[in-house]
Amino acid sequence: MVASTEISALRQTLVAEVEAVGQFIALLKLEQASLSSGNTDELPAYAEEKLQLASRLNALATQRNGTLARHGFGADRAGVEAWCAEHPADETAAKAWSTILSQAREARELNTMNGELIHIRMQYNAKALEALQGGNNSLDLYGPDGQSKVAGPRRINHSV
């Protein structure tokens, strides 16, 4: 039989995961708004914050999986679902797990969309840079002999 302190520990871990994933989703939404508006100055701070939240989420998952493993459950989705089935009176844990699964889907969708927005932004920047450089090899202003290179056929008027 599982002690009530272990049930409480798993419940608290799941509730903490709900909060952390919610924070992660909020951050992904802020990132998406910045990417959509072109205001990318905040992106490095968001990236750092995402790393910290990911670390927290990993620690919580390790804690959850440890509790499950100590009681003979798998350290995965099936393990949590088996735990919830074996402890039907712990509605808080079951609800938290359901919320985590829903939040994980939302976070995955937001992260995919943000990745697409980043890709679009990178394509735009590459095209803008190419336009500023005047096409391919535009930075090759001088040849190996130190003489300037001119695009297209070069004509020197010797009759001057």
C-alpha positions, 0 to 999 in steps of 0.5 A, a space after each residue: 500500500 502506498 503511504 499518503 505522504 507519497 500520494 501527496 508528494 506525487 500530487 504536489 509534483 503534478 500540480 507544480 508541473 501544471 504551473 511550470 508548463 503554464 509558465 512555459 506556454 505563457 512564455 511561448 506566447 510572448 515569444 510568438 507575439 515578438 516574432 509576429 511583430 518583428 520585435 526580436 529584442 526580447 528573444 534572447 531573454 525569452 530563450 534564457 527563461 525557456 532554458 530555466 523553465 525546461 530545467 525546472 520541468 525536467 527536475 519535476 519529471 524526474 521527481 514524479 518518475 522517481 515516486 512512480 518507480 519507487 512504487 512499481 509504476 513505469 516512469 512514463 505516461 502509462 505509469 502515471 495513468 496506472 497510478 491514477 487508476 489505482 488511486 481514484 480518490 486522488 482526483 487532484 492528481 488525475 486532473 493535474 495529469 490531464 491538464 499536463 497532457 493538454 498543456 503539453 499539446 498546446 506547448 508543442 503546437 506553439 513551439 512548432 509555430 514559433 519555429 516556423 516564424 523563426 524560419 520565415 524571419 531567417 529567410 527574410 533576413 537572408 533575402 534582405 542581406 542578399 539585396 544589400 550585398 547586391 547578389 552573389 559574391 558582392 563582397 569580393 570587391 578586390 581580386 587577388 591582385 589587389 585590383 577592384 572587380 567590376 561586375 559584368 564585362 570589364 572594358 578599359 578605354 586605352 584611347 584616353 
